[in-house]
Amino acid sequence: MKKLAIWSYSLALSAAVLACESRTTTQTTTSTNGNDTTTVTRRTTKASDELEEFRGWVKNKANRTDSAARENWPEVKEDFKRRTARLDSKADSLSADARAEYNRLKAEYQTWEEENERRAQQPLDPNKLRQWEQELLGPTKELTTLTAADMRETYLLFMGIVRAKKNKWSQDDWDYVDNVYSRLNDRKEELEGGLSAGDRLKIKSLQAEYLALEASHDAKDLYQHVRK
């Protein structure tokens, strides 16, 4: 009986939470024109829910690698405009704290965008890039000559160096590292058919680790720029 009561309470609590988390309100308008009656139902999203979505969106963008973001730059900018336009139209219904957070999130995004555009326009030095290739992939290896049999060990070497030196690298250093990483991935795609299932799985886990480490660095870099 006690278990039944606990279960009933949990079910009621879950229902209450779901009700509180409803993200939309429904407005129904009925108009009559002669003998015809038209009913229009509009679903509108609350400003607080829009802000929650915007918060997650900004965090997601800040956590993506710069090269991934730049590939879809026009779409990212257009998405930002759409989201802020919706929130701007509902800003009056936000609390003072929520409006302050909204302004902070916009500033974070704009700082991130400006920094990424600056980095995108700054060409990498070919000689330095070659030096970074040798450091990250080994002095005797070149991306164009890597074989399927080399890929697993190459990723292991690459990630071992990233783990050891990530905290010492500047933002410019990370630009070179990210370039080498992207081209290593391109080479892996070319050799995909020759990789074993075990190698694919291991490489996938190493790629996920790299993205997490770079995202952590980018988030710290964004925070430092916003503080300035």
C-alpha positions as CSV (number, residue, x, y, z in Angstrom):
1,M,0.0,0.0,0.0
2,K,2.9,2.3,0.9
3,K,4.5,1.6,-2.4
4,L,1.3,2.4,-4.3
5,A,1.0,5.7,-2.5
6,I,4.6,6.6,-3.4
7,W,4.0,5.6,-7.0
8,S,0.8,7.7,-7.1
9,Y,2.6,10.7,-5.7
10,S,5.4,10.3,-8.2
11,L,3.0,10.1,-11.0
12,A,1.1,13.2,-9.9
13,L,4.4,15.1,-9.4
14,S,5.6,14.2,-12.9
15,A,2.3,15.4,-14.4
16,A,2.6,18.6,-12.5
17,V,6.2,19.1,-13.8
18,L,5.1,18.4,-17.4
19,A,2.3,20.9,-17.0
20,C,4.7,23.6,-15.7
21,E,7.1,22.9,-18.5
22,S,4.5,23.6,-21.2
23,R,6.3,25.7,-23.7
24,T,3.4,27.2,-25.6
25,T,0.0,28.9,-25.1
26,T,-2.9,28.5,-27.4
27,Q,-5.1,31.3,-28.6
28,T,-8.3,30.6,-30.5
29,T,-10.1,33.2,-32.5
30,T,-13.5,32.6,-34.1
31,S,-14.9,35.0,-36.7
32,T,-18.2,34.8,-38.6
33,N,-18.7,36.0,-42.2
34,G,-22.2,35.4,-43.4
35,N,-22.9,31.7,-43.0
36,D,-19.3,30.7,-42.7
37,T,-17.5,30.5,-39.4
38,T,-13.7,30.4,-39.3
39,T,-11.7,29.3,-36.3
40,V,-8.0,30.2,-36.1
41,T,-5.7,28.7,-33.5
42,R,-2.4,30.3,-32.8
43,R,0.3,28.7,-30.7
44,T,2.7,31.3,-29.2
45,T,5.9,30.6,-27.3
46,K,6.5,32.4,-24.0
47,A,9.4,34.8,-23.8
48,S,10.9,32.9,-20.9
49,D,10.9,29.7,-23.1
50,E,12.4,31.6,-26.0
51,L,15.2,32.8,-23.7
52,E,15.8,29.3,-22.5
53,E,16.2,28.1,-26.1
54,F,18.4,31.0,-26.9
55,R,20.6,30.2,-24.0
56,G,21.1,26.7,-25.2
57,W,21.7,27.9,-28.7
58,V,24.5,30.3,-27.7
59,K,26.1,27.6,-25.6
60,N,25.9,25.1,-28.5
61,K,27.6,27.6,-30.9
62,A,30.3,28.5,-28.4
63,N,31.0,24.8,-27.9
64,R,31.4,24.0,-31.6
65,T,34.8,24.0,-33.3
66,D,35.5,27.2,-35.2
67,S,36.0,25.4,-38.5
68,A,32.6,23.7,-38.1
69,A,30.9,27.0,-37.4
70,R,32.5,28.8,-40.3
71,E,31.3,26.2,-42.7
72,N,27.7,27.4,-42.0
73,W,28.5,31.0,-41.3
74,P,25.6,32.6,-43.2
75,E,23.1,30.2,-41.7
76,V,24.4,30.8,-38.2
77,K,24.1,34.6,-38.6
78,E,20.6,34.3,-40.0
79,D,19.5,32.1,-37.2
80,F,20.8,34.6,-34.7
81,K,18.8,37.4,-36.3
82,R,15.6,35.3,-36.2
83,R,16.0,34.3,-32.6
84,T,16.8,37.8,-31.4
85,A,14.0,39.3,-33.4
86,R,11.5,37.0,-31.7
87,L,12.9,37.7,-28.3
88,D,13.1,41.5,-28.9
89,S,9.4,41.5,-29.7
90,K,8.7,39.9,-26.3
91,A,11.4,41.6,-24.2
92,D,8.9,43.6,-22.2
93,S,7.4,40.5,-20.7
94,L,10.8,39.4,-19.3
95,S,11.9,40.2,-15.8
96,A,14.8,42.6,-15.2
97,D,17.1,39.7,-14.5
98,A,16.0,37.8,-17.6
99,R,16.5,40.9,-19.8
100,A,20.0,41.3,-18.3
101,E,20.8,37.7,-19.1
102,Y,19.5,38.1,-22.6
103,N,21.7,41.1,-23.2
104,R,24.7,39.2,-21.8
105,L,24.0,36.2,-24.1
106,K,23.8,38.5,-27.2
107,A,27.1,40.1,-26.2
108,E,28.7,36.6,-25.8
109,Y,27.5,35.5,-29.2
110,Q,28.7,38.7,-30.9
111,T,32.1,38.5,-29.3
112,W,32.4,34.9,-30.4
113,E,31.3,35.8,-33.9
114,E,33.8,38.7,-34.2
115,E,36.6,36.5,-32.9
116,N,35.8,33.8,-35.4
117,E,35.6,36.2,-38.3
118,R,39.0,37.7,-37.3
119,R,40.5,34.3,-37.2
120,A,38.9,33.2,-40.5
121,Q,40.4,36.2,-42.2
122,Q,43.9,35.6,-40.9
123,P,45.8,33.2,-43.2
124,L,47.9,30.5,-41.7
125,D,51.6,30.6,-42.4
126,P,52.6,27.6,-44.6
127,N,56.0,27.1,-42.9
128,K,54.4,27.1,-39.4
129,L,51.7,24.8,-40.6
130,R,54.3,22.3,-41.8
131,Q,56.0,22.5,-38.4
132,W,52.7,21.8,-36.7
133,E,52.1,18.8,-38.9
134,Q,55.4,17.3,-37.9
135,E,54.8,18.0,-34.2
136,L,51.3,16.5,-34.2
137,L,51.6,13.7,-36.7
138,G,55.3,12.7,-36.4
139,P,58.3,14.1,-38.2
140,T,58.4,11.3,-40.8
141,K,54.7,11.4,-41.8
142,E,52.8,13.4,-44.3
143,L,49.1,13.6,-44.6
144,T,49.0,12.7,-48.2
145,T,51.0,9.5,-47.7
146,L,49.2,8.1,-44.7
147,T,47.6,4.7,-45.3
148,A,44.6,3.1,-43.7
149,A,47.0,1.1,-41.6
150,D,48.5,4.3,-40.2
151,M,45.3,6.0,-39.2
152,R,44.7,4.6,-35.7
153,E,48.3,5.2,-34.5
154,T,48.3,8.7,-36.1
155,Y,45.2,9.7,-34.2
156,L,46.6,8.2,-31.0
157,L,49.8,10.2,-31.4
158,F,47.8,13.4,-32.3
159,M,45.6,13.1,-29.2
160,G,48.5,12.3,-26.9
161,I,50.1,15.5,-27.9
162,V,46.9,17.5,-27.6
163,R,46.3,16.2,-24.1
164,A,49.8,17.0,-23.0
165,K,50.1,20.5,-24.5
166,K,46.5,21.9,-24.7
167,N,46.9,24.2,-21.7
168,K,50.1,25.7,-23.1
169,W,48.7,26.6,-26.5
170,S,47.6,30.1,-27.5
171,Q,44.5,30.8,-29.6
172,D,46.7,31.1,-32.6
173,D,48.3,27.7,-31.8
174,W,44.8,26.2,-31.7
175,D,44.1,27.5,-35.2
176,Y,47.0,25.5,-36.5
177,V,46.1,22.4,-34.5
178,D,42.5,22.6,-35.8
179,N,43.7,22.9,-39.4
180,V,45.8,19.8,-39.0
181,Y,43.0,18.0,-37.3
182,S,40.5,18.9,-40.1
183,R,42.9,17.7,-42.8
184,L,43.6,14.5,-40.9
185,N,39.9,13.8,-40.8
186,D,39.7,14.5,-44.6
187,R,42.5,11.9,-45.1
188,K,40.7,9.4,-42.9
189,E,37.5,9.8,-45.0
190,E,39.5,9.1,-48.1
191,L,40.7,5.8,-46.5
192,E,37.5,4.9,-44.8
193,G,37.0,1.7,-46.8
194,G,40.3,0.3,-45.6
195,L,39.7,0.8,-41.9
196,S,38.7,-2.1,-39.6
197,A,35.6,-1.8,-37.5
198,G,37.8,-1.6,-34.4
199,D,39.9,1.2,-35.9
200,R,36.8,3.2,-36.9
201,L,35.4,2.9,-33.3
202,K,38.7,4.0,-31.7
203,I,39.1,6.9,-34.1
204,K,35.6,8.0,-33.5
205,S,36.2,8.1,-29.7
206,L,39.4,10.1,-30.2
207,Q,37.6,12.6,-32.4
208,A,34.9,13.1,-29.8
209,E,37.6,13.7,-27.2
210,Y,39.3,16.3,-29.4
211,L,36.1,18.2,-30.0
212,A,35.4,18.2,-26.2
213,L,38.9,19.6,-25.5
214,E,38.7,22.2,-28.1
215,A,35.2,23.2,-27.1
216,S,36.4,23.6,-23.5
217,H,39.2,25.9,-24.7
218,D,36.9,27.9,-26.9
219,A,34.5,28.4,-24.1
220,K,37.3,29.7,-21.8
221,D,38.5,32.0,-24.6
222,L,35.0,33.4,-25.1
223,Y,34.6,34.0,-21.4
224,Q,37.9,35.9,-21.3
225,H,36.9,38.1,-24.2
226,V,33.5,38.9,-22.7
227,R,35.2,39.9,-19.4
228,K,37.4,42.3,-21.2
